[in-house]
Amino acid sequence: MTFKAGRWLFVCAFVLLGGESLVIDLNTEHDGRGVFHITSFGYEAGGLFKMELRDFVLLVPQSHHNEYTEEKTKDKLVFVLQHTHSGGVRVEEGTSGKCFHEDPENIGENDQIISLPYDAVADKAYFEKKIHIEEPGSYHVYFSNCLPGTKIGFKLKLTQYNVVRGERIYLTAGKASLPALYSALCLAFLVAFVVWCMYLCKHHQHVVTIHLMMGLVALFKACTLFSEAFEYHWLRSTGKPHGWNIAFYIFSFLKGMLLFTVIVLIGTGWSYLKPYLTERDKQVMLVVIVVQAMVNVAMVMLDETAPGAIGWLTWRDLLHLLDMLCCCAILVPIVWSIRHLTEASERDGKAARDAGRLKQFRKFYMVVVAYIYVTRVVVFLLDATLPFEYTWLANVFSECTSLLFYLGTGWLFRPRGRNPYLKLEGTESDDEEIEMDPQPVSVVEEKA
């Protein structure tokens, strides 16, 4: 990717960033889906759901244009406000011939069906609907089209909030406590960064470049949580981020790129086992950085698009797949290092020291695998299955896992004297042994 292309990607991302809000604006055109999920929100008793519909268009086959009368379209084009006790979405989108809102399995006694009046369908009339929530829970908004062979288009604005002690809370009920929690987590990462800096100063004679980069990762993580705390604070009170989302995405992008770079460099043994990267290491790093950059930028663009938009689910699944592939790719250098150290311990006379290094790399491999599994799989399962008022636990669990991962990695690869995985100074044979070149070494015996 050239610098000019990368610059335009950032410009496009920041243009999109300015529009984030908990007030949902969805514009759809030529949409032939039978049903699609628009958004979800956790309501307390007394919350308000408000929808505003404009410019509704029903596209029908030309030969059957006169058949779509008021009687035929009645209760066929509806919005559904579905009530559940967890954050899981029952249907995300579909085009099957089965009508979503006419199926008793999809509609419960606390669900609301909002039928569109005929003047909104035929004459593009403005339509507004307010619902005061009485039953607490997680509510999912769907649009259901039960007119086969037709397509629709509309402009929709959704406003959703809870009322707590007379104050409007625009954050979903399960996320209302996140500003305070993110502030506390930011402080924890900041303390970890300060302690790390003090440790580096105390053991400065053993510090190498990778240790400084590890400190930067912790600092960017603290900055990310700081901006995220303020973003959620303003979203909670006004429904708009007031520019803090831009700061969050900047620090998140920098933190993500640097984190994956550090993991790859540690896996290759750069800086503390060898002063260079092989061509194979450079190729892996290039792939990881480029893919992760694409994922980060594209995820920002998706976050600024309403979930009900056409193709949103496809892009989301594709980007999660790319992110998982990227996570798997960073494990490759660690596996290479483990294999090389295993062969070296069997071949050389310094098996004890190689065994110490091998033990460290195996621990690091397990730590990285656990981190990827928790933050990429477990967190999504928690968010989908927890009761609506406890969904904040998924966010806190993810951040606490990240904190433990940072602390564990720092402990394994901290600078110290007589370190079993750092090279020993002043021994020429060590310099030869730590090159970690996968090619076999030929030994020539000197003739007497």
FIDRENRO-61328 format. One record per residue (C-alpha): x, y, z. Coordinates in steps of 0.25 Angstrom, whole numbers, plus 2048, in hexadecimal, padded with zeros to 3 digits. Each point is the difference from the previous one (the first is absolute). Last residue first. Layout:
<atoms>
XYZ ...
</atoms>
This chain:
<atoms>
8BA784832 7F48017F7 7F5809804 7F27F9800 7F68067F8 7F2802806 7F48027F7 7F4808805 7F27FC7FC 7F780B7FB 7F580580A 80880C805 7FD80380E 80C809801 8017FD80F 80A7F57FF 80B8087F9 7FF80C80A 8007F680B 80D7F97FB 80780E801 7FD80280E 80180E806 7F2802803 7F67F5803 7F48007F6 7F2802806 7F77F4803 8067FB80D 80280E805 80D802808 7FE80E803 7F28067FE 7F78077F5 7F27FB800 7FC7F67F6 7F77F6808 7FB80B80A 7FD80A7F5 7F87F57F8 7F87FC80C 7FD80F804 7FB8037F2 7F87F37FF 7FA80380E 7FC80E7FC 7FA7FB7F3 7F87F6807 7FB80B809 7FC8087F4 7F87F47FA 7F97FD80E 7FC80E801 7FA8017F3 7F97F2802 7FB80580E 7F980C7FA 7F67F67FB 7FA7FF80E 7F38077FE 7FC7F97F4 8027F2806 80D7FA7FA 7FF7F77F4 8048087F4 80A809807 8067F4807 8027F87F3 80680C7F9 80A80180C 8037F17FF 8048007F2 80A80B7FB 80580680E 8007F3807 8057F77F5 80B80A7FC 80580280E 8007F1803 8087FE7F3 80A80B803 8027FB80E 8027F27FB 80B8047F6 80780980B 8017F4809 8067F77F5 80980B7FD 80580180E 8027F1801 8088007F3 80980B806 8037F880C 8027F37F8 80A8077F8 80880380C 7FF7F2805 8037FA7F3 80E8077FE 8077F57F9 7F98027F3 7F77F77F7 7F47FC809 7FF80E806 8028067F2 7F47F87FA 7F780480B 80580F7FF 7FC8007F2 7F37FA801 7FC80A80B 80580B7F8 7F87FC7F4 7F47FE809 80180E805 8028067F2 7F37F97FB 7F780580C 7FF80E7FA 7F97F97F4 7F57FA809 7FC80E805 8008067F2 7F87F47FB 7F680380C 80080F7FB 7FD7FC7F2 7F47F7804 7FB80B809 80180A7F4 7F87F67F7 7F57FE80A 7FE80F802 8018037F1 7F57F57FD 7F880580C 80080E7FB 7FD7FC7F1 7F3808800 7FF80A80B 7F87FB80D 80D800809 80080F7FE 80D8057FB 80B808808 8057F3806 8027FA7F3 80980B7FB 8087FF80D 8017F17FD 8058027F3 80C809805 8037F680B 7FF7F47F6 8088067F5 80B80480A 8007F2806 8027FA7F2 80C8097FD 8077FE80D 7FE7F1800 8047FE7F2 80D809802 8047F980D 7FF7F27F9 8088057F4 80B80680A 8017F4808 8027F77F3 80B80A7FB 8077FF80D 7FF80B80B 80D805807 80680280D 7FE7F2806 7FB7FB80D 7FB80D807 7FE8097F4 7F97F77F8 7FC7F2805 7F67FD7F5 7F47FF809 80480C808 8008087F3 7F27FA7FC 7FA80380D 80680F800 7FB8027F2 7F27FB804 80080A80C 80580B7F7 7F57FF7F6 7F57FE80A 80580C809 8018097F4 7F27FD7FB 7FA80180E 80780D802 7FA8067F3 7F37FA802 7FE80580E 80480E7FD 7F68007F4 7F57FA809 80380C80A 7FB80A7F6 7F3803807 7FC7F2803 7F18027FD 7F47FA808 80080C80A 8037FA80E 8047F27FD 8078037F3 80780B807 8067F780B 8027F47F6 8098097F8 80780580C 8037F2805 8047FC7F2 80A80B7FF 8077FB80D 7FF7F27FC 8088027F3 80A809808 8027F5809 8027F67F5 80A80A7F9 80880080D 8007F1801 8057FE7F2 80A80B802 8067F880B 8017F47F8 8078087F5 80B80480A 8027F2804 8027FC7F2 80B8097FE 8097FA80B 80280280F 80A7F8807 80980C805 7F3808803 7FC7F780B 7FB80A80A 7FB8097F5 7F97F57F9 7F97FC80D 7FC80F802 7FA8007F2 7F87F3802 7FB80680D 7FB80C7F9 7FA7F87F5 7F97F780A 7FA80C807 7FB8057F3 7F97F37FD 7F980080D 7FC80F7FF 7FA7FD7F2 7F97F4806 7FA80980B 7FB80A7F5 7FB7F57F8 7F77FB80C 7FB80E802 7FC8037F2 7FB7F17FF 7F580180A 7F48037F6 8047F47F7 7F67F6804 7F480A800 8048057F2 80680D800 7F780C7FD 7FD80380F 7F680B802 80080680E 7F3800808 8057F780B 8047F67F4 7F98017F3 8047F67F5 8038047F2 7FD7FD7F1 7FF8097F4 7FF7F97F3 8008077F2 7FC7F97F4 8018047F1 7F97F67F7 8017F67F4 7F97F37FD 8007F57F7 7F57F67FB 8007F27FB 7F97FB80C 7F880A809 8037FC80E 80A80A803 80580080F 80980B806 8067FC80D 80380880D 8067F780C 7FC80480E 8087FB80C 7F880080D 7F8808809 7F07FF7FE 7F980E800 8078067F4 7F980D7FB 7FE7FF7F1 80180B7F6 7FC7FF7F2 80280A7F4 7FC7FF7F2 80380B7F5 7F87FD7F3 8077FA7F4 7F37FF7F9 7FD7F17FE 8077FA80C 7FF80B80A 7F28037FB 7FD7F1802 80480080F 80C7F8804 7FE7F580A 80780180D 8017F2807 80480080F 8057F4807 7FC7FE80E 7F77F47FD 80A7F97F7 8038017F1 80A7F77F9 7FA7F2803 7F28057FD 8058037F1 7F880B7FA 80B80A803 80B7F97F9 7F87FC7F3 8057F37FA 8048017F2 80F801804 80880D7FE 80780180D 80780980A 80680180E 7F57F6806 8007FD80F 80980A805 8077FD80D 80180B80A 7F97F980B 7F2801807 7F88027F3 7F680A7FA 7FE8027F1 7FC80D7FB 7FB7FC7F2 7FF80A7F4 7F57FD7F6 7FD7FE7F1 7F57F57FE 7F680580B 7F88067F5 8078007F2 7F47F87F9 7F5808806 80780D7FD 8027FC7F1 80C7F97FA 7F97FA7F4 80180C7F7 80F7FE7FE 8007F27FD 8068007F2 80A80B804 8057F780B 80080780E 80980B806 7FB80580D 80680E804 80080680E 80580E800 80080380F 7FF7F780C 80280680E 8017F580C 80080380F 8027F680B 80080680E 8047FA80D 7F77FF80C 8047F2805 80E7FE7FC 8047FD7F2 80C7F97F9 8018047F2 8017F87F3 8018057F1 7FC7FE7F2 7FD7F17FE 7FB7FC7F2 7F47F97FB 7FB7FC7F2 80C8067F9 7FE8077F3 80680E803 8008097F4 80480C809 80480180F 80380C808 8027FD80F 80280B80B 8017FB80E 80280980B 80A7FA808 80A8097F9 80C7FF7F7 80080A7F5 80E806800 8077F37FF 7FB7FE7F1 80980C7FC 80B7FB809 8007F27F8 8008067F3 80C809803 8077F4806 7FE7F87F4 80580C7F7 80D801808 8027F17FE 7FE8017F1 80A80C800 80A7F8808 8007F47F7 7FA7F3804 
</atoms>
